[in-house]
Amino acid sequence: MKKYDFDRIIPRRNTGSYKWDSAESDDVLPMWVADMDFRTADCIIEALRRRVDHGIFGYTRVPDKYYETVVEWFGRRHGWQFTKDMIIYTSGVVPALSAIIKAMTSPGDKVIVQTPVYNCFFSSIRNNGCEIVDNPLRYENCRYSIDYEDLERKASDPKAKLLLLCNPHNPAGRVWTAEELEKLNTICLRNNVMVVADEIHCELVFPGHRFTPFASISDETLRNSITCNSPSKAFNTAGLQIANIIAQSPEVRAAIDRAININEVCDVNPFGVEALIAAYTEGEEWLSQLVDYLYHNYLTLREYFAKYLPWLPVTEMEGTYLVWVDCRSLGIDSDTLEHRLLDTERLWLNSGTMYGKDGFMRINIACPKSVMLDGLNRLCHFLNNL
C-alpha cells in the first residue's frame, strides 16, 4: 500500500490560486477558502496527463462510463442505489443549486436554510428572486442540532417550497444521522416542501460517524429530494468544474435541465469528466489516508485550543475540514476579528457573519500540520496581545 505524504508543503502562490493569490502580500496565511493544500490523488493526475497528451480539447460528450462510475461509487460506498438516467451533470454544485431553485420555484417563493450555513445558499436564493427563511440550528455544548419545532412552523407557510440541506454540514461540522434526516423529511413532506441536499462534503467523514445520503433513506426521501454532489471537496479538484444533480422524477429533471440551459451551465470540460472517473475508480485509498490526516489535524487543533485558548470553544466536528470556533467571549464581532487578524497577524480566517452567525470563525485545516500550527500560533499571538 502506497503511503501518501500530506505533510509535504506545496507552494501555491503565483499559480492563480483564489485562496493564496487573493491576499495583497505574500506573508498572509490563508485558512479561509474551502479547498485543500494537498496534491490530489496520483490516479487523477495521471488521467489528466493522458488527456493532455492527446492534445485536442474540443466540446465534451460525457460517456456512459461517467454515469456508471457515479452509480457504482455511491452504491458501493454509501449503499445508495440509483440509476444513471437520474443523473444530470453540470459545472459545479453552486450552479446546480441555482438551477434547481430556478426550476422549482417562482420569484417571491420562500426557501428554508439552516444557519449557520454555506454562504452561497443565500446568494443562490436571492439571485432567483426568492425569500430566505431561516430555521436556525440549535447550538448546545459545542454541538448543533435541528430545531424541528421551528422547522414545522417555517415549512407550514404555503410559500415555502424548498429546504436547502447541507449534509454533511458546512460550517457546523455535523454529519446528520438517518434518524435526523427522516424526521426532517417527515415535516417537509407534510408541508409540500422539497429537500435540496448539498452533499459535496459526503466523503469527508470522521471515525465514529457515517454519512447517509438523504435520498437513500426511503422511497419518500428519494421522491421528495434533489441531491447535488461532486468529487471536488474530497479530491481537491474544484477548479476542474464538475458536479452532478440526482433526481428521481423525470418531470423534475426536465425542469432542472431547462434551467441549466437557461443559465448556460450545461457544458463541462474534459478534465472534470476524466478526474471524476479516475477519483471514483482508483482514488479510494488516497481518500482514506486523506480523511485520517484531516481527522488528526482536527484532534491536534482541539488539543491546542484546550491548552492555549480554552476560552474559545471548538464545535464538535464529525466531518468536513472546516472548523467552527465560538469566539463570542472575546466581545469582538466576527468581521472585525477577521480584519484584525489579517492586518496584525497576516492570518486569513472566515468571519461567521458570512454564514449567518456573528461571534464565530471558520478555520480551514486542510493543509499540512505544520502550516495549521503556524496559523494557530498566529491566532494565539493575536489573542494574547488583545
N, C-alpha and C positions, 0 to 999 in steps of 0.2 A: 504494500500500500504506500503510495506516494504521500509524503508529508509536505503540506503547503506552508509557506513562510509568510504569515500575516504580520510578523514583526518588521518586515522589510519596509523601509521608508522610500517611497517613490515620489520624487519631486513632481508637482502638478502645476506649478506656476509657469506662466507663459505657454500654456497648452490650450488656451481658450476655455479653461475651466470656469464655469459660473461661480463655483464655490470658492476657488482660490484666486481668481483673477478679477473679482469684483471689488476687492479692497483697494484703497488708494496707495498703500505702501506694502512692501514685501515682508514687513515684520509682523503682520497680522496673522493670527492663527484662527482659521475659520472652523468652527464647530457648529455650524448652523444648517446649511442646505443638506437635504436628506439624500446624499449619495455617499459612497464609501471611498476610502483612500487605499483600497486594495486592488491589485490587478484581478481581473476576472479569471474564471477558470481557463486552464490551458486549452481545453477542448473547444471553447468558444473562440479563443484567439486563433487556433489552427483552422477552424471552419471559416473564419473571416479572411484569413490569409489565403486559403484556397480560392475563395470568391474573388479576392483582389487579383490573384494571379490570372484569373480568366480575363480580366481587363475590360469587360463591357458591362455597363451599369444602366441598362435601359429599364423601362417600366416593368414592374414585377407582377407576375402571376403567382399567387400563393398556391403551392402544390398540395395535393391530398396528404402528403406526408406531414405537413404542418398541422393540419387538423387532427390527424391520427395521433401525433405526438402529444398534443394538448390533452386529448381524451385519455390516452394511456397514462400520462403523468398524474392527473387528478384522480383517476380510478385507482391506481396503484398506491399513491402516497396518502390519499385522503378519503378513499372509499366513496368517492363521488362519481356516479355513473351517469354520463350524458352522451348524446350523440353529436357527431361533427356538424350536422346541419343546424345545431343550436348555437354555433359559434359565428360571431361577426368580428373580423379583425379591424383594428384601427391603429392610429399612430400613438396613442397614449391613453392612460386612464382618465386624465383630466378632460381631454376632448371627448372621451366616451361619456363621462358624466354630463357634460354639457349637451351632447346629442340626445342622451336619454331624457334629460329634463325637457328639452325642446319637443321631443316626440310624445311625452306622456303628460304634459301639462299645457295650459293656456296661460298667457300673461295675466297676472293677478291671482293665480292659484298659490297655495301655500306648500312649502317643502320643509319638513322637520329635520333638524340636525341635533346632535347630542354633544354639546360643548363640555370641555374644550375639545376642538376637533380641527382637522386639517383645513387650512385657510382657504384652499381652492374650492371647498364646498360652498363657501359664502359667495365667491365671485361667480361660480357656475350658476347659482340660483339667481343672483341679481342680473346677470347678463341675459338671462332668458325672461326677464320681466316678472319673476315670481317673488313671493314674500318669504323671508326666512322666519321659521318658527323654532324657537329654542326649547328643547327638552333637556335641561342641564343634567349631566351626570352627577350622582351623589358622591361626595368625597369624604371619606371617614377612615381614620387610621392608615393613612397613606395608600388608600386603595379606592378605586372608582367602581361604581355600580350603577345600574339603570334605575331611574325613578319611574316605575311603571304607572303609578297613580297619575303623575303629571303627564306621562305619555298618553294615557287614556283620555285625559282632558284635551290635550292638543290634537290628538288624532280624531276626536269626535267632531271637530269643525268640518263641515261639509266641503270647505275649500281646501282642506289638507289632502293632497293627492299622493305625495311621495314621502318616504323617510330615507335619508341617506345614512347608511350604516357603515361605520368604519370597523372592519373586522379582519385582523387584529387592529386595535385602536391606536391611532396616532393623534395626540401625544400621550394619552393616558396609559398606554402600555398594557391594556387588558387584552387577553385572548378569550373572547366570550365563549362560555360553555354552551353546549347544545340546549340545556335546560333554559338558560337565559334567552337564547335566541328564539326558542319555541314560544316562550311566554311573550316575547316582543311580537312575534308574528301573529299570535292569537289576537292581540289588541289591534294590530294593523288590519288583519282580515275582517274583524268585527266592524271596522270603520272604513273599509274600502280604501285603505292606504297601501300602496305598493312599496316594497322594500327594494332599494337600490344598494347593493352590497359592494363597497370598495374593499377588495381583498388583496391588495397589492403587496401587503407585508406577510402574506399567508405562510411563507416558508421560514420565516424568522421567529421561531417559537422556542422558548427555553425549556429545559428539563422540568418535568412535573406538570407540563401543560400540553394541551392538544388542540390544534386548530380544527374547527368544524366548519366546512363551507356552509353558509346559510342555506343554500338551495338543496343541500344533501340531506337535511334532517327528515323531511317528509314530502309527500306529494303536494301538500298545501304550501310549504315554503318554496318549493320549486315553482309552483304555479304563480305564487304571489311575489316573485322576485326577479330581479335582473342583476347579474353578477359582472363585475369588472375585475380583471386580474392581468398580471404581466410578470415576466421574469425579471423586470428591471431592478427592483429593490434587492432581491435575493442574489442576483448575479452581477450587480453593478453595471447594468447596460442601459441606463435611462436615455443616454444620448443616441441610442440606436432606434428609438421611436417605434415600439411595437407593443400592442396590448390587445386584449380580447374582451368582448362582451358576450355573455352567455344567457340566453333566454329561451324558455320552453315554447312560448306561444308564437306561432308563425305571424300572427297579426301584429304582435308587439315587435318582433324582429323586423317586419316590413316597415313599421313606423320609425324604428330606430335607423334603419338603413336609409330611409328618405332623409332623416335629419342629418345623418353623417354626410350625405351627398350635398345637402344644403350648406353645411358647414365646410364643405370641401376638405374633409379629412379622411377620404375614402382610400387614398393610396398610401402604401407603406414602401419602405426601401428594402432592397435585397439583403442588406446586412442584418436588419432586425429579424427577418424570417430565418436566416441561417443561424443567428445567435440563439433564437428560441429553440430550434430543433436540436442544436448541439447541447444547450443547457439541460433540456429535459430528457435527452437520451444518454448523455455522458457526464453530466456535471454533478451528480448526486453526492459523490464522495467529497468533492471540493466544498459543496454546500454544507455537508455535515461538519466538516472541520471549521468552516466559517462560523456557523452557529455556536459551536463550542468556544471559539475565540471571543465572539461577541459576549457570550454569557460570562466568561471570566473577566472581560473588561468591565462588565456591569458589577460583578462581585467586588472587583478592585475599587471601583468608584464608590460603592456603598461603604466599604471599609475606610476609604479616605474621608468621606463625609462624616462617618461616625467618630473618627479620630480627631479631625481638624475642624470640621464645620458641623458640629452636632445640632446646632440651632436651625439648620436648614433640612427639613425632612425630604427624603428621596422617595418618590412614589414607587410603590411596588411594581416591578416590571416583569411581565410574563412573556413579552415578545417585542419585536422591532429592535432598532438600535438607537432609539430616541428617548433619552432620559428626561423625566419631568420633575422639576425640583420646586418645592414650596419655599418661596423667598419672602413671604408676607411679613415675617418677623423683622425684616430689615427696614420696613417703613418707607421703601422706595418703590415707586411704580415701575412696572416691568420695562416700559420704553426707556425711561431714564436710566435704569440699571443697564440695559443693553448698550446705550450710548456711552455711558461712563466706563464700562468695561472695555469697549472698543477704543475710547480715547486714551485711557490711562494704562491699560494692560495689553492693548492690541489683541484682545480676545473677543471673538465674534460669536455670540450665542443668539438664540431666538427669544424675543420677548413673548410672554404668554398672551398679551393682548392680541397678537396675530391669530391666535386660536380661540379667542373669545373669553380669556380668563386672565385678568390682571393679577400680579403678585406671584406669578410662576415664570420659570425659564426652561427652555428646551435645550438639551445638550446632545449633540450627535457624537456617539462613541464608536462609530465605525471607522476606526483608524488604528494604527499601531499603538500598542500600550504606552510606549514612551511618549508619543505625541499627545495622547489623552492625559497623561500625568503632567506634561508641560502645561496643558490647558487648565487642569485642576490647580496647579501651583499658581498660575496667574490669577485665577479666581480667588484663591486663598489669600494671596498677597493683597489683592484689592480689598477684600473684606476685613482683613486685619489692620488696614490703614484707613478705615472709614472714620 
